Amino acid sequence: MTSELIIEAVGLQKHFGATKALQGVDLAVRRGTVLGVLGPNGAGKTTAVRILSTLLTPDAGRATIAGYDVVRDAEKVRQKIGLTGQYASVDEDLTGRQNLELFGTLLELGRAGSRKRATELLEWFDLSDAANRVAKTYSGGMRRRLDLAASLVGSPDVIFLDEPTTGLDPSKREDMWDVVRQLVANGSTVLLTTQYLEEADALADEITVIDHGRVIAHDTPEGLKRVVGGLTLEVRPAEPGDLPRAAEILTKVSSGTKADEIRRGVLAVPVADDSAMTEAVSWLAAAKIPVTELSLHLPSLDEVFFTLTGPKSNTKKEEVAV
């Protein structure tokens, strides 16, 4: 995997009156990867995207896309990027095809080129049957797909997806995830802001967490999960009566940490490394304690998020949409 940075931001600051939307944010995205940007409402995610996509000018700091400065070389940056915001930006009085052909015209693809690209995208996003219907008749999921298709008309190198699956049902969200994976497989780079932690876990190569306008963590999903602790070993004995003996074995495996019953019939204990599972299997077998579940896992991204941002992040909502 290439280490070339296609998106780089250093010290971005943006204030809206007394609201400090960004307070020195650094971002770095390698070509051909997905960066997930997480944060509570009002953390500054959308402000960062707007600056990187040339819609806002930073008060301080600098950012480049494919080597072009987002302020000084804004026109060249726009030729490299596609943007799907939190709300669909298509014209609801035009058909799906007309929307895409309009974007093609604006991007100077020519009439034939715009028509060809629209057909390709309508097929890709499973909108061919609805191509000649006005967008106002589309469902929410169809509008989101059309909006994303519009951002891809120019075959951009970099795609900004600002909470692209907000409001979609789980099956449509999965469809959108498949689209993101295909974009990356085709060579695009994606910066994805989201509040769905499972979305970041499923798609992102690296994750940056922003809170109150500052970057508070950056790592791979697996690396971040280690922030709130190491591995946890969970065991469910087949017979409830074996819980006390199984708990004693897990306590030994964890070098003295008492095993807890985290839900009915399931014991859990923190362990140092994956050798604990081998030990547990051996000792449970020796004690003739059959089990129906045995797992070793890192903390969830949800646990990481709440550990990093804390309850304070949900107690203050800014008037400005940041």
N, C-alpha and C positions, 0 to 999 in steps of 0.2 A: 504493500500500500504506500502510495506516495506521501511524502512529508511536506510537499509544497503547500503553502498557505494561500488560499484563494480569497478568503475573507479575513481581514485583520483590523481590529479596532484597539486603540490605546487611549485610555484616560477620557472616554466620552463623558461629557457633562451636558445636562439640559435642565433648565429651570423654567417653570411656568408660574411666574409670580413667586409666591412663597413656597410653592411645591417643588422640591428637588427630585425630579423624575429620575435623573441619572447623576451619580456622584463619582465619576471616575471609573467607568466600566471598561474592562478589557475583554475582547473576544478573539478567538482564533479558530478558523475552520480549515481543515485540510481538504484539498481537492478530492472529489469523489466520495465524500463522507457525509454523514448526517450529524449536525450538532443540535441537540435538544436544549432549549433554553426554558428553564422552569422558574416559577416564582408565583407568589400569591397575587391576587388582584391588586393593581396599583404598584407592583414591584418595579416596573420600568421596562418590561419586555417589549411592549408595542412601541414605546418611544425609541428603543434601540433599533427595532426593525425599520421604523420610519426614517431614522437617520441613515441607516445603511442603504436604504432604497431611495435616497435623495429627496424624500418628502419633507424632511426637517433638516435644519442646519444646526450642528452642535454648538453649544456655547463655548466649549473647550474640548481639546482632544482631537484625534484624527482617526480616519478609517479609510481603508482601501478595499476595492473589489477587483480581483484579477490584476492588481497593480495600479489601478486607477483610483485617484482620490475622490471620495464621494462629494466633496464640495467643489474642488477645482476642476475635476473631470466628470461632472455630473452627467453630461450627455453621453459620454462613452460608457459610464457605469450602467445607465439605463438600457444600453444595447446588450448588456451582459446578463441582465437579471429578469426574473419574473416574480410577481408578487400576488399572493392570495391573502387578502386581509380577513378580519374577523367576520365581516359581513359581505355578502355577495355584491359584486360591483357591476354585474351585467345589466343591460337595458331590458327591463321586463316587458317592454312593448315590442321588442324585436324577437324573432324566432331564435332558436339556438344556433342555427346555421348563420343567420344574419349577424348575430353577435360576434361569432368567430371570424367571419369574413370582414367585419368592420375592423377588428383588431389587426387582421392581416393587411388591410388597406393602410391603416395608420402606421404600420411597420414597413410599408412600402414593399410588400411582397408581390404586388401586381394582382390583377384580377384573377388570372389563372392560378397563380401561386397561392393566393388567399383561399380560393375555392378548394384547391387540392389539400391544403393544410387543414382547413375546416373539416373536410371529409375524414381525414386521418384521425383527427382528435375526437370527432363524434363517434367514430367506430371504437376508438380506444376506451372512451369513457362510457360506452354502452348507451349512447344517446341518439343513435342513428334513427330509431323509430320515432323519436320526438323532435327530430331536427327541424321540422317545419311548423312546430307549435310555438306560440309565443311563450317567452320565459315565465310570464306570470302564471301560467298553468302548470308549471313544474312543481314537483314536491320539493321540500327543503333539501333532501339529499341530492336530487337532480340539479338543483341550482348550485349547490356547492361543487358538484362535479363540473358543471358548465363554467363556473368561475375559475376553477383550477385549470380547465382546458384553455380558457382565455389567456391565462398567465403563461401558457406554454406555446402559444402561437409562434413566437419568435425563436423557439428552440434555445432558451437561455442556458448559459453555463451555470448560473446560480439561481436558486429558487428560494424565496422567502415564503414560508407558510406560517401565518400568524393565527394560531388556534383554528386550523382548518376543519376540524371535526366537531367543533362546538355545536351542540343541538342535534347531532346525527344519532340514530339508534345504533346499537352495537354492531349489527351486521353491515350497515353502511360505513361505519368507522373502519371495520376490517377491510372493506373494499378500498377505502382511501389509503390505508396502510399499504396494500398491495401496489397501489399506484406509486407511492413514495419509493418503495423498494425497486420498482421498475425504473423509475427516474434515475436512481443511483446506479443501477445496473447498466443504464445507457450512458453513464458518464457525468451526470449532473451532480452538483453539490447542493445540499439542502440545509437551510437553517430553519428549524421548527420550534415555534413557541407553543407550549401546551400546558394545560392544567391537569390533563389526564396522565397520571404517572405511569400507568401501564403502557400508554402510547410511547412515551420516552423510552421506557424499558425495551419495548418491542422494536423500535426503529433507530435509536440514537447510537452512534459509535462513541460519542463523548457527550457529557452533559455539563452545562453551566447553570448554576443556581443563582438567581438574583433576588435580593430582598431589600426593600427601601432604597432602590437605586444603586446598590453595590453588589459586586460579585462576591458571594460568600463561600462558594465551593466550585471546583471544576475537576472532573475526573471521568473515567469510564463508568458506565452503570455499575459494574462489579466493584470498581474501586470505591465509589461512593457508598455502596452498601456496607463496606467495612468501616465506615465512619461511626456507625452506631454499635459496633461490636463485631465479634468474629462469627464463627459458625455456631449453629444450634442443631442439636441432635434431638429428633422426636421419635417416640416409640409408642405404639398402641398394642398392648398385650391382647392376645385373642380372648383370654379369660379375665374379666374384671378382678377376680380374686388374686390374680398375679401382680396387680399394680404395686403393692408394697415391696415385693421382692425385686421387681423390675426397677423400681425407684432406687433401691439400694445399689443395684448394678450400675445405673447411670451416674449415681453419685461417685462411685469409684472411678468410672471412666473420666469424669470431669475433675478428678483430683480433689474431691471434697465438696464441690458445690452441690447443694441440695437440688434434686430434681423436683420440678413443679408440675402439677396437673393443669395444663393450660386450657384444656377443654375436656369434656367428659370422656374419660378413658384414655387420654393422650398425655404422655409425660414428655417434658422437654428440659434440656439442660445445655448450657453453653459449653463448648469444647474448644480445644486449642487448634486442632487440625483434623484432616479427614481420616487419620489413623484411628480416631475414636470410634468410628463406625465399625471398623474391623474388630476392634476390641469388644465392642458391645455385642456384635453378632456372636462372637466366640463365647462370651460369658453367658449370654441369654441361652445359647444352645446347651452349654454345660449345665445350666440350671433347669433345662427342659421347660423353658418358657416360650411357647409359640407366640408369634406376633403377626398382626395383620397389616401394620404399617411401620415402616422404618425409613426415615429420611434425614438428610443432612443438608442444611441450606443457610444461605446468607440472609440478613434482614431484608425485608421488602423495600422497594423504593419509596413506598408510602412512609415507612418508619424513618427512612433517611430524611425525607422532605420535612416531616414534622419535627424531627430532631434539629435540623438546620435552621428552619424558619421560626419555630416556636409559636405559641398561641398569640404572641403580640402582633404577629403579622395579620391576624384576622380581626383585630380590634380597631384598626384605623383604615378608613377608605377615603381616598382623595377625591376631590370634586372633579379634577381633571382626569380624563381617560389616559392613563399612561401604560 
